[in-house]
Amino acid sequence: MSEAKKPVPVRLIYDVWLKESERTPAGNVVSVELGQAKALIANGKAERADPLPGE
């Protein structure tokens, strides 16, 4: 599996629509592709939810 397709966990800060007409509420931890994770974080919609190294 390539890095771009590997799921990345993020915690949603705001409600988002990851699928057409399906709202995902803030506070949920979801796994999305790396590019989508970066976009959500850059737009202030999510934060990283992966464990720190060694955990």
N, C-alpha and C positions, 0 to 999 in steps of 0.2 A: 504494500500500500504506500503510495507516495505521500510526502509530507503535506501537500496541499489538500489531500483527501482524508487525512487522518482526523478523526473527530477531536475537537478541543472543547473542554468544559468552560462555560462562562456563566456567571450569575447575573441575571437581568436586573437592572436598576429601574427600568421603565417597562411598561407593557409593550410588547412588540408583536408584529404579525409575521411569524416565520413561515406560515403557510397561508395561502389565500383564504380570507375570511375566517381565520382561526387565531384568536388572540391568545398569546402566552403571557400570563401575568408576571409582574415584577416579583423578584424574590426567588423565582425558579432557577435551578441550575440546569442548563441544556447543553447538549453537545452539538456543535456546528463545525463546518469546515473552516480551516485556518483563515482563509480570506474573509469569510463572513464574520468570524470572531474578531478579526482585526478591525473590520468596518464598524461593528457594534461598539467595540471599545473606543475607537477614535471618535465616534459620534456621541459618546457619553451614555450609551444605552445599556452597557454591560461592563462588568469587570472580570478579571481573571478568577477562575475558581479551581485551578489545578493546585495540587499540594506542593509545598516547597520541597526542594530536593532533600532526600533523607527521611521524609515522612512516609 
